[in-house]
């Protein structure tokens, strides 16, 4: 039994001995370049496979930020559009957009500009507002 255990390490050492003479045998530059080029081509393929595995891994469901989901009470001017009950910021923005589209208050040429009617003018403080500026103006009416 002792001889069988010694034979196993000898088998592991045998491939290492075969690899060492292969390096010495490659005396010509053409053979050395061909052997160096082959592993270089394999390395990028391995790198390409790794990101594919990472992309498939994140299957977690996204949870909304608690600050966005906190119910806020709208001011009297904003309550005329979205209602008086406390709502999260996301729902307030959705309801304002529903009001804008229902009353066709978006500018025809520049879709980013909102032409304020009487109710929106109280919130915006001016006749026209950019859609990105709108959220800032609405947030000042939430408590």
C-alpha positions as CSV (number, residue, x, y, z in Angstrom):
1,X,0.0,0.0,0.0
2,X,2.8,2.4,0.7
3,X,4.1,2.0,-2.9
4,X,0.6,3.0,-4.3
5,X,0.7,6.2,-2.3
6,X,4.1,7.1,-3.7
7,X,3.0,6.4,-7.2
8,X,0.2,9.0,-7.1
9,X,2.5,12.0,-6.5
10,X,4.8,10.7,-9.3
11,X,1.9,11.0,-11.7
12,X,1.2,14.6,-10.7
13,X,4.8,15.5,-11.2
14,X,5.0,13.9,-14.6
15,X,2.9,16.7,-16.4
16,X,5.0,19.4,-14.8
17,X,8.2,17.7,-16.3
18,X,6.5,17.5,-19.7
19,X,5.7,21.3,-19.6
20,X,9.3,22.3,-18.8
21,X,10.9,20.5,-21.8
22,X,8.3,22.1,-24.1
23,X,9.6,25.5,-23.2
24,X,13.2,24.5,-24.0
25,X,12.2,22.8,-27.2
26,X,10.7,26.1,-28.6
27,X,14.1,27.5,-29.7
28,X,12.9,29.0,-32.9
29,X,11.1,32.4,-32.7
30,X,8.2,31.3,-34.9
31,X,7.2,28.4,-32.6
32,X,7.6,30.6,-29.5
33,X,5.4,33.3,-31.1
34,X,2.7,30.8,-32.0
35,X,2.6,29.3,-28.5
36,X,2.4,32.8,-26.9
37,X,-0.4,33.9,-29.3
38,X,-2.6,31.0,-28.5
39,X,-2.9,31.6,-24.7
40,X,-3.4,35.4,-25.4
41,X,-6.5,34.6,-27.5
42,X,-8.0,32.3,-24.8
43,X,-7.6,35.0,-22.1
44,X,-10.1,37.5,-23.6
45,X,-12.6,34.8,-24.2
46,X,-12.5,34.0,-20.5
47,X,-13.0,37.7,-19.6
48,X,-16.0,38.0,-21.9
49,X,-17.7,35.0,-20.3
50,X,-17.3,36.4,-16.8
51,X,-19.5,39.6,-17.3
52,X,-22.3,37.5,-18.8
53,X,-22.5,35.5,-15.6
54,X,-22.6,38.8,-13.6
55,X,-25.4,40.2,-15.7
56,X,-27.5,37.1,-15.1
57,X,-26.9,37.1,-11.3
58,X,-28.8,40.3,-10.2
59,X,-32.4,39.1,-10.1
60,X,-33.4,40.9,-6.9
61,X,-36.5,43.1,-7.1
62,X,-35.8,46.7,-6.7
63,X,-37.2,48.4,-3.6
64,X,-38.3,52.0,-3.7
65,X,-36.6,54.6,-1.7
66,X,-38.5,55.3,1.6
67,X,-38.2,59.1,1.1
68,X,-40.2,58.9,-2.2
69,X,-42.9,56.7,-0.7
70,X,-43.5,58.8,2.4
71,X,-47.0,60.3,2.3
72,X,-47.0,64.1,2.2
73,X,-49.8,66.6,2.5
74,X,-50.3,68.9,-0.4
75,X,-50.9,72.7,0.0
76,X,-54.4,74.1,-0.8
77,X,-53.3,75.1,-4.3
78,X,-51.9,71.7,-5.1
79,X,-54.9,69.9,-3.4
80,X,-57.1,71.5,-6.1
81,X,-55.3,69.3,-8.7
82,X,-54.2,66.1,-6.8
83,X,-56.7,66.0,-3.9
84,X,-56.4,66.8,-0.3
85,X,-55.3,63.4,1.0
86,X,-51.6,62.7,1.8
87,X,-49.8,61.2,-1.2
88,X,-46.2,60.1,-1.9
89,X,-44.2,62.4,-4.2
90,X,-44.4,59.9,-7.0
91,X,-48.2,59.8,-7.0
92,X,-48.3,63.6,-6.8
93,X,-46.2,63.9,-9.9
94,X,-48.3,61.3,-11.8
95,X,-51.5,63.1,-10.9
96,X,-50.1,66.5,-12.0
97,X,-49.0,64.9,-15.4
98,X,-52.5,63.4,-15.8
99,X,-54.0,66.9,-15.2
100,X,-51.5,68.5,-17.7
101,X,-52.3,65.9,-20.4
102,X,-56.0,66.0,-19.8
103,X,-56.2,69.8,-20.2
104,X,-53.6,69.8,-23.0
105,X,-51.3,72.2,-21.2
106,X,-48.0,70.9,-22.8
107,X,-46.6,73.3,-25.4
108,X,-47.1,72.0,-29.0
109,X,-43.6,72.8,-30.2
110,X,-41.6,72.4,-27.1
111,X,-43.0,69.4,-25.2
112,X,-40.8,70.1,-22.2
113,X,-42.6,73.4,-21.5
114,X,-45.9,73.4,-19.6
115,X,-48.3,76.3,-20.2
116,X,-49.9,76.9,-16.8
117,X,-53.6,77.5,-16.4
118,X,-55.1,79.3,-13.4
119,X,-54.6,76.3,-11.0
120,X,-51.1,75.5,-12.1
121,X,-50.1,79.2,-12.1
122,X,-50.7,79.2,-8.3
123,X,-48.3,76.4,-8.0
124,X,-45.7,77.5,-10.5
125,X,-45.8,81.2,-9.8
126,X,-45.5,82.0,-13.5
127,X,-47.2,81.3,-16.8
128,X,-44.7,78.7,-18.2
129,X,-42.5,76.2,-16.5
130,X,-40.0,73.5,-17.8
131,X,-41.0,69.9,-16.9
132,X,-37.7,69.5,-15.0
133,X,-38.4,72.7,-13.0
134,X,-42.0,71.5,-12.4
135,X,-41.0,68.9,-9.8
136,X,-39.0,71.5,-7.9
137,X,-41.9,73.9,-7.8
138,X,-44.3,71.1,-6.8
139,X,-42.1,70.0,-3.9
140,X,-42.3,73.4,-2.3
141,X,-46.1,72.8,-2.0
142,X,-45.7,69.5,-0.1
143,X,-45.3,69.1,3.7
